[in-house]
Amino acid sequence: MKIILLFFISNVFANPYFDETEVLKDAPHFRSKLNVNHSGRNITKNDPSYGLPSLRITLNWNSENETYMISQKIIENSGTESLHLRAKNKAPWGSYKGTLKDSVTGDVFYDSIGTGREYRKLTRAITLRFPVPKNDFKFELIAENPTSGEMEKVFSEEIELNKLNHDNTVIEELETRVLKKAQLNPSPIIAIYA
């Protein structure tokens, strides 16, 4: 009896949606802007879903003196509408939080990685992506202190927009496939990149 009760309790509390047909609904602007062909298709560079211009900043971590430095600043067509909308909101979580502030308009964009403070020991680089600002901007990185767990500003740099590199890689076609067709409408869309 205890095993059945434990199994029942763990299943009930593991799923916050007791009715499997009830899922959270996205705001209307997300549903209306998602233009996905569920039959699978090839996306060309002229397709609007090819990717929006985004700024990718990669920072290296130096384990000897606990410092960070930018190793790459590049504009690439890897963004999505979701990335651009999400970047306008400051995330309350994340062990590494990046902020871009446009020096003229004052627009601010955010990105974060919620990895835990020991992440820097597993990899020597952190990558954050943002919408491309219209003007020169200030980039700041706040990271979790590995000893105290407190969030601290660990890096700041003024960056000139005209000195950014552009990713000139041309991908003529990008193949997409549907692994499993959704049975609900509207359906959740999960992208797996390989």
C-alpha positions as a printed Julia matrix, in Angstrom:
194×3 Matrix{Float64}:
  0.0    0.0     0.0
  2.85   2.38    0.84
  4.46   1.75   -2.54
  1.23   2.5    -4.42
  0.68   5.67   -2.38
  4.28   6.8    -2.96
  3.96   6.1    -6.7
  0.68   8.06   -6.86
  2.09  11.04   -4.94
  5.29  11.2    -7.02
  3.31  11.11  -10.28
  0.82  13.74   -9.16
  3.45  16.2    -7.95
  5.88  15.54  -10.82
  3.4   16.96  -13.32
  2.05  20.44  -12.52
 -0.69  19.99  -15.17
 -3.14  17.39  -13.96
 -5.12  17.56  -17.18
 -2.78  16.42  -19.95
 -4.79  18.36  -22.53
 -4.24  21.62  -20.63
 -0.94  23.33  -21.41
  0.21  26.9   -20.89
 -0.77  29.14  -23.76
  1.78  31.49  -25.3
  0.91  35.13  -25.66
 -0.9   35.84  -28.98
  2.12  37.59  -30.52
  4.16  34.38  -30.24
  1.54  32.21  -31.92
  0.87  34.63  -34.75
  4.54  35.16  -35.6
  5.56  31.5   -35.61
  5.5   30.42  -39.23
  6.42  26.75  -39.18
  5.8   24.23  -41.88
  5.23  20.95  -40.02
  5.8   18.86  -43.13
  9.53  19.63  -43.08
 11.3   21.73  -45.64
 14.55  23.19  -46.78
 15.17  26.73  -45.59
 17.21  28.93  -47.9
 19.09  32.11  -46.97
 16.29  34.21  -48.51
 13.67  32.59  -46.27
 12.48  34.86  -43.42
 13.01  32.01  -40.93
 16.69  31.67  -41.96
 17.8   33.65  -38.93
 17.79  37.2   -37.62
 21.03  39.14  -37.18
 22.36  38.52  -33.68
 25.49  39.47  -31.77
 27.41  36.53  -30.31
 29.93  37.38  -27.6
 32.31  34.68  -26.39
 34.28  35.23  -23.2
 37.24  33.16  -22.1
 37.97  32.49  -18.45
 41.52  32.52  -17.08
 41.79  30.06  -14.18
 45.09  31.46  -12.88
 43.8   34.89  -11.92
 39.99  34.43  -12.15
 39.55  36.94  -15.0
 37.42  37.06  -18.12
 38.2   38.45  -21.56
 36.27  38.65  -24.81
 37.68  36.26  -27.37
 35.08  36.8   -30.07
 32.44  39.4   -31.0
 30.6   38.44  -34.13
 27.36  39.32  -35.91
 25.7   36.24  -37.37
 22.28  35.2   -38.65
 21.51  32.89  -35.74
 18.76  34.84  -34.0
 15.09  34.08  -33.68
 12.12  36.25  -32.81
 12.03  34.49  -29.45
 15.67  35.42  -28.73
 15.02  39.06  -29.64
 11.87  39.26  -27.5
 13.47  37.45  -24.54
 16.53  39.73  -24.64
 14.38  42.69  -23.58
 13.63  41.12  -20.19
 16.11  40.77  -17.36
 16.25  37.14  -16.26
 16.21  36.67  -12.48
 18.27  33.48  -12.74
 21.6   32.46  -14.23
 25.13  32.07  -12.93
 26.44  34.25  -15.77
 24.44  37.3   -16.85
 25.38  39.5   -19.78
 24.01  42.98  -20.43
 24.31  45.2   -23.53
 23.45  48.88  -23.22
 23.2   51.0   -26.37
 25.22  54.17  -25.72
 22.85  56.42  -27.71
 19.31  55.03  -27.3
 19.83  53.49  -23.86
 18.21  50.23  -25.07
 19.27  47.31  -22.88
 19.45  43.63  -23.88
 20.03  40.67  -21.57
 21.2   37.07  -21.8
 22.12  34.58  -19.12
 23.34  31.04  -18.61
 22.1   29.13  -15.58
 24.93  26.69  -15.18
 26.1   26.91  -11.58
 29.26  28.57  -10.39
 31.5   25.58  -11.17
 30.73  25.75  -14.91
 33.86  27.78  -15.62
 35.97  24.78  -14.53
 34.31  22.57  -17.13
 34.72  24.89  -20.08
 37.01  27.81  -20.81
 34.42  29.92  -22.63
 30.96  31.38  -22.1
 28.83  32.42  -25.08
 25.97  34.9   -24.9
 23.73  36.12  -27.75
 21.86  39.4   -28.14
 19.99  41.4   -30.77
 22.45  43.63  -32.64
 22.39  47.14  -31.1
 22.03  50.15  -33.41
 25.01  52.06  -31.94
 28.18  51.56  -29.92
 27.4   49.83  -26.65
 28.67  48.77  -23.25
 28.86  45.06  -22.42
 28.91  43.82  -18.83
 29.19  40.32  -17.39
 28.01  39.47  -13.9
 29.05  36.07  -12.57
 28.5   34.02   -9.46
 31.48  34.16   -7.11
 32.75  30.55   -6.74
 33.45  31.01   -3.03
 30.62  33.16   -1.68
 27.93  32.44   -4.29
 27.26  36.2    -4.59
 26.72  37.78   -8.01
 29.55  40.18   -8.94
 30.48  42.29  -11.97
 33.52  40.52  -13.42
 33.88  42.2   -16.81
 32.93  45.45  -18.55
 33.92  46.85  -21.95
 32.83  49.62  -24.31
 32.47  48.18  -27.82
 32.34  50.05  -31.12
 29.7   48.68  -33.48
 31.78  49.29  -36.63
 34.61  47.1   -35.26
 32.47  43.97  -34.95
 33.23  41.02  -37.2
 30.53  39.56  -39.44
 30.11  35.85  -39.96
 30.28  35.55  -43.73
 29.52  31.85  -43.73
 26.89  31.24  -46.37
 24.63  28.29  -45.82
 22.71  27.82  -49.02
 20.22  25.39  -47.5
 19.32  24.2   -44.04
 17.38  20.97  -43.85
 14.63  20.66  -41.26
 12.74  17.49  -40.38
  9.77  16.71  -38.2
 10.71  13.93  -35.79
  7.23  13.6   -34.32
  4.12  15.45  -35.38
  2.24  17.16  -32.58
 -1.21  15.87  -31.76
 -2.43  19.12  -30.17
 -3.28  22.37  -31.85
 -1.75  24.85  -31.14
  1.24  22.61  -30.71
  4.49  23.07  -28.81
  7.51  23.46  -31.08
 10.79  21.98  -29.88
 13.85  22.58  -32.03
 16.82  20.22  -31.81
 20.0   21.48  -33.47
 22.65  19.04  -34.64
